[in-house]
Amino acid sequence: MSSRELAKNLIDQIPESKMYYIIAYLQGAAVPDETPNAETLEAMQELENGGGEIFDGSAHDFLKMMLED
């Protein structure tokens, strides 16, 4: 039996009341691993070297600022 088949069989044994937790975990595990692109790596390096800009505010304020530019 493959690991995938075993996981599917185990899911059938989990009570419905606990499925929310299993689904949340599976959704996180299903996200593919992605390597940051060159632009992201450059921005991270800039912050590590004391440069760049860190926004300290709400998402609403950030979007408002971005749309004003």
DSSP file (Angstrom, degrees, kcal/mol; ACC not computed):
  #  RESIDUE AA STRUCTURE BP1 BP2  ACC     N-H-->O    O-->H-N    N-H-->O    O-->H-N    TCO  KAPPA ALPHA  PHI   PSI    X-CA   Y-CA   Z-CA
    1    1 A M              0   0    0      0, 0.0     2,-0.0     0, 0.0     0, 0.0   0.000 360.0 360.0 360.0 132.4    0.0    0.0    0.0
    2    2 A S     >  -     0   0    0      1,-0.1     4,-2.4     4,-0.0     5,-0.2  -0.299 360.0-109.9 -75.9 165.1    1.4    3.4   -1.0
    3    3 A S  H  > S+     0   0    0      1,-0.2     4,-2.5     2,-0.2     5,-0.2   0.884 120.4  53.6 -61.4 -38.7    1.6    6.3    1.5
    4    4 A R  H  > S+     0   0    0      2,-0.2     4,-2.3     1,-0.2    -1,-0.2   0.917 109.3  47.4 -63.4 -43.8   -1.2    8.1   -0.4
    5    5 A E  H  > S+     0   0    0      2,-0.2     4,-2.2     1,-0.2    -2,-0.2   0.902 111.5  50.9 -64.6 -40.9   -3.5    5.0   -0.1
    6    6 A L  H  X S+     0   0    0     -4,-2.4     4,-2.4     2,-0.2    -2,-0.2   0.920 109.8  50.3 -61.8 -43.9   -2.7    4.7    3.6
    7    7 A A  H  X S+     0   0    0     -4,-2.5     4,-2.2     1,-0.2    -2,-0.2   0.913 110.2  49.9 -61.3 -43.1   -3.5    8.4    4.1
    8    8 A K  H  X S+     0   0    0     -4,-2.3     4,-1.3     1,-0.2    -1,-0.2   0.895 111.2  49.2 -63.8 -39.5   -6.8    8.0    2.3
    9    9 A N  H  X S+     0   0    0     -4,-2.2     4,-0.5     1,-0.2    -1,-0.2   0.895 110.7  50.2 -66.2 -39.4   -7.7    5.0    4.4
   10   10 A L  H >X S+     0   0    0     -4,-2.4     3,-1.3     1,-0.2     4,-0.5   0.877 103.8  59.0 -66.9 -36.9   -6.9    6.8    7.6
   11   11 A I  H >< S+     0   0    0     -4,-2.2     3,-1.2     1,-0.3    -1,-0.2   0.879  99.1  58.8 -59.1 -37.1   -9.0    9.8    6.6
   12   12 A D  H 3< S+     0   0    0     -4,-1.3    -1,-0.3     1,-0.2    -2,-0.2   0.732 104.6  51.9 -64.4 -20.3  -12.0    7.5    6.4
   13   13 A Q  H << S+     0   0    0     -3,-1.3    -1,-0.2    -4,-0.5    -2,-0.2   0.524  86.5 101.0 -92.9  -7.2  -11.4    6.6   10.1
   14   14 A I  S << S-     0   0    0     -3,-1.2     5,-0.1    -4,-0.5     2,-0.0  -0.638  79.0-115.4 -83.0 132.2  -11.3   10.3   11.3
   15   15 A P    >>  -     0   0    0      0, 0.0     3,-2.0     0, 0.0     4,-0.5  -0.335  22.1-118.3 -64.3 147.5  -14.5   11.5   13.0
   16   16 A E  G >4 S+     0   0    0      1,-0.3     3,-1.0     2,-0.2     4,-0.5   0.812 111.9  66.1 -55.4 -32.7  -16.3   14.3   11.2
   17   17 A S  G 34 S+     0   0    0      1,-0.3    -1,-0.3     2,-0.1     4,-0.1   0.711 106.2  41.9 -65.9 -18.9  -15.8   16.6   14.2
   18   18 A K  G X> S+     0   0    0     -3,-2.0     4,-1.4     1,-0.1     3,-0.6   0.444  87.0  93.1-104.6  -2.6  -12.0   16.5   13.6
   19   19 A M  H <X S+     0   0    0     -3,-1.0     4,-3.0    -4,-0.5     5,-0.2   0.806  75.0  66.4 -64.3 -29.4  -12.0   16.9    9.8
   20   20 A Y  H 3> S+     0   0    0     -4,-0.5     4,-2.2     1,-0.2    -1,-0.2   0.922 103.7  45.6 -56.3 -44.9  -11.7   20.6   10.0
   21   21 A Y  H <> S+     0   0    0     -3,-0.6     4,-2.1     2,-0.2    -1,-0.2   0.889 113.2  49.3 -67.4 -39.7   -8.2   20.2   11.5
   22   22 A I  H  X S+     0   0    0     -4,-1.4     4,-2.7     2,-0.2    -2,-0.2   0.918 110.9  49.8 -66.2 -43.6   -7.2   17.6    8.9
   23   23 A I  H  X S+     0   0    0     -4,-3.0     4,-2.5     1,-0.2    -2,-0.2   0.920 110.1  50.6 -62.3 -44.2   -8.4   19.7    6.0
   24   24 A A  H  X S+     0   0    0     -4,-2.2     4,-1.7    -5,-0.2    -1,-0.2   0.914 112.6  47.0 -60.7 -42.6   -6.5   22.8    7.3
   25   25 A Y  H  X S+     0   0    0     -4,-2.1     4,-2.2     1,-0.2    -2,-0.2   0.924 112.2  49.3 -64.7 -45.0   -3.3   20.7    7.6
   26   26 A L  H  X S+     0   0    0     -4,-2.7     4,-1.8     1,-0.2    -2,-0.2   0.875 107.6  54.6 -64.5 -37.4   -3.8   19.2    4.1
   27   27 A Q  H  < S+     0   0    0     -4,-2.5     4,-0.5     1,-0.2    -1,-0.2   0.909 110.3  46.8 -62.7 -40.6   -4.3   22.6    2.5
   28   28 A G  H >< S+     0   0    0     -4,-1.7     3,-0.8     1,-0.2    -2,-0.2   0.893 113.3  48.2 -66.7 -39.5   -1.1   23.8    4.0
   29   29 A A  H 3< S+     0   0    0     -4,-2.2    -1,-0.2     1,-0.2    -2,-0.2   0.759 103.9  61.9 -72.5 -24.3    0.8   20.7    2.9
   30   30 A A  T 3< S+     0   0    0     -4,-1.8    -1,-0.2    -5,-0.2    -2,-0.2   0.597  76.8 104.3 -79.8 -10.7   -0.7   20.9   -0.6
   31   31 A V  S <  S-     0   0    0     -3,-0.8     3,-0.0    -4,-0.5     2,-0.0  -0.578  79.0-119.7 -72.3 125.2    1.0   24.3   -1.3
   32   32 A P        -     0   0    0      0, 0.0     2,-0.4     0, 0.0    -1,-0.1  -0.350  24.3-108.4 -67.7 145.8    3.9   23.7   -3.6
   33   33 A D        -     0   0    0     -2,-0.0     2,-0.4     1,-0.0     0, 0.0  -0.599  42.0-168.5 -71.0 126.6    7.4   24.7   -2.3
   34   34 A E        -     0   0    0     -2,-0.4     3,-0.0    -3,-0.0    -3,-0.0  -0.964  18.2-137.2-123.4 137.3    8.5   27.7   -4.3
   35   35 A T        -     0   0    0     -2,-0.4    -2,-0.0     1,-0.1     0, 0.0  -0.764  35.7-107.5 -87.3 132.4   11.9   29.3   -4.4
   36   36 A P        -     0   0    0      0, 0.0    -1,-0.1     0, 0.0     2,-0.0  -0.285  37.1-116.1 -58.7 144.2   11.8   33.1   -4.2
   37   37 A N     >  -     0   0    0      1,-0.1     4,-2.4     4,-0.0     5,-0.2  -0.208  32.6 -94.3 -75.3 174.0   12.6   34.8   -7.5
   38   38 A A  H  > S+     0   0    0      1,-0.2     4,-2.4     2,-0.2     5,-0.2   0.863 124.2  53.4 -60.0 -38.9   15.6   37.0   -8.0
   39   39 A E  H  > S+     0   0    0      2,-0.2     4,-2.1     1,-0.2    -1,-0.2   0.909 110.7  46.4 -64.7 -41.8   13.7   40.2   -7.2
   40   40 A T  H  > S+     0   0    0      2,-0.2     4,-2.4     1,-0.2    -2,-0.2   0.916 112.2  50.3 -66.3 -43.3   12.4   38.8   -3.9
   41   41 A L  H  X S+     0   0    0     -4,-2.4     4,-2.2     1,-0.2    -2,-0.2   0.898 110.6  50.4 -62.0 -39.8   15.9   37.5   -2.9
   42   42 A E  H  X S+     0   0    0     -4,-2.4     4,-2.2    -5,-0.2    -1,-0.2   0.903 110.5  49.3 -64.1 -41.7   17.4   41.0   -3.7
   43   43 A A  H  X S+     0   0    0     -4,-2.1     4,-2.0     2,-0.2    -2,-0.2   0.895 111.0  49.7 -65.3 -40.4   14.7   42.7   -1.6
   44   44 A M  H  X S+     0   0    0     -4,-2.4     4,-2.2     1,-0.2    -2,-0.2   0.908 110.9  49.5 -64.7 -41.6   15.3   40.4    1.3
   45   45 A Q  H  X S+     0   0    0     -4,-2.2     4,-1.6     1,-0.2    -2,-0.2   0.893 108.1  54.3 -63.4 -40.1   19.1   41.0    1.1
   46   46 A E  H  <>S+     0   0    0     -4,-2.2     5,-2.6     1,-0.2    -2,-0.2   0.916 109.7  46.7 -60.5 -44.4   18.5   44.7    1.0
   47   47 A L  H ><5S+     0   0    0     -4,-2.0     3,-1.7     1,-0.2    -1,-0.2   0.904 109.5  53.8 -64.8 -41.1   16.5   44.5    4.3
   48   48 A E  H 3<5S+     0   0    0     -4,-2.2    -1,-0.2     1,-0.3    -2,-0.2   0.806 106.3  54.1 -63.3 -28.4   19.1   42.3    5.9
   49   49 A N  T 3<5S-     0   0    0     -4,-1.6    -1,-0.3    -3,-0.2    -2,-0.2   0.276 126.0 -99.7 -90.2  11.1   21.7   45.0    5.1
   50   50 A G  T < 5S+     0   0    0     -3,-1.7    -3,-0.2     1,-0.3    -2,-0.1   0.505  90.3 104.5  88.1   4.6   19.7   47.7    6.8
   51   51 A G      < +     0   0    0     -5,-2.6    -1,-0.3    -6,-0.2     0, 0.0  -0.165  44.7  59.4 -99.3-163.0   18.2   49.2    3.6
   52   52 A G  S    S-     0   0    0     -3,-0.1     2,-0.4    -2,-0.1    -8,-0.0  -0.177  81.2 -79.0  76.8-170.2   14.8   49.0    2.2
   53   53 A E        -     0   0    0      2,-0.0     2,-0.5     0, 0.0    -6,-0.1  -0.997  28.3-158.0-138.8 129.4   11.5   50.1    3.7
   54   54 A I        -     0   0    0     -2,-0.4     2,-0.5    -7,-0.0    -2,-0.0  -0.938  15.7-143.5-109.1 125.4    9.4   48.3    6.3
   55   55 A F        -     0   0    0     -2,-0.5     2,-0.6     2,-0.1     7,-0.0  -0.757  12.3-169.7 -90.9 129.3    5.7   49.3    6.4
   56   56 A D        +     0   0    0     -2,-0.5     2,-0.3     2,-0.0    -2,-0.0  -0.803  50.8  71.8-119.9  87.6    4.2   49.4    9.8
   57   57 A G  S    S-     0   0    0     -2,-0.6     2,-0.1     0, 0.0    -2,-0.1  -0.934  83.8 -52.7-172.0-170.1    0.4   49.8    9.4
   58   58 A S     >  -     0   0    0     -2,-0.3     4,-2.2     1,-0.1     5,-0.1  -0.384  45.7-114.6 -82.1 162.3   -2.7   48.1    8.3
   59   59 A A  H  > S+     0   0    0      1,-0.2     4,-2.7     2,-0.2     5,-0.2   0.873 118.6  56.3 -61.4 -37.2   -3.2   46.3    5.0
   60   60 A H  H  > S+     0   0    0      1,-0.2     4,-2.2     2,-0.2    -1,-0.2   0.933 108.6  45.5 -60.5 -47.0   -5.8   48.9    4.1
   61   61 A D  H  > S+     0   0    0      2,-0.2     4,-2.4     1,-0.2    -1,-0.2   0.873 111.8  52.7 -65.0 -37.2   -3.3   51.7    4.7
   62   62 A F  H  X S+     0   0    0     -4,-2.2     4,-2.5     2,-0.2    -2,-0.2   0.941 110.7  45.8 -64.0 -47.7   -0.7   49.8    2.7
   63   63 A L  H  X S+     0   0    0     -4,-2.7     4,-2.4     1,-0.2    -2,-0.2   0.896 111.7  52.6 -63.3 -39.5   -3.0   49.4   -0.3
   64   64 A K  H  X S+     0   0    0     -4,-2.2     4,-1.3    -5,-0.2    -1,-0.2   0.928 110.9  47.3 -60.3 -45.3   -4.0   53.0   -0.1
   65   65 A M  H  X S+     0   0    0     -4,-2.4     4,-1.0     1,-0.2     3,-0.2   0.905 112.0  50.1 -62.6 -42.5   -0.3   54.1   -0.1
   66   66 A M  H  < S+     0   0    0     -4,-2.5     3,-0.4     1,-0.2    -1,-0.2   0.876 109.9  50.3 -65.3 -38.1    0.5   51.8   -3.0
   67   67 A L  H  < S+     0   0    0     -4,-2.4    -1,-0.2     1,-0.2    -2,-0.2   0.750 104.1  59.2 -74.3 -22.8   -2.5   53.1   -5.1
   68   68 A E  H  <        0   0    0     -4,-1.3    -1,-0.2     1,-0.2    -2,-0.2   0.786 360.0 360.0 -74.1 -26.9   -1.4   56.7   -4.5
   69   69 A D     <        0   0    0     -4,-1.0    -1,-0.2    -3,-0.4    -2,-0.2   0.488 360.0 360.0 -71.3 360.0    2.0   56.1   -6.1
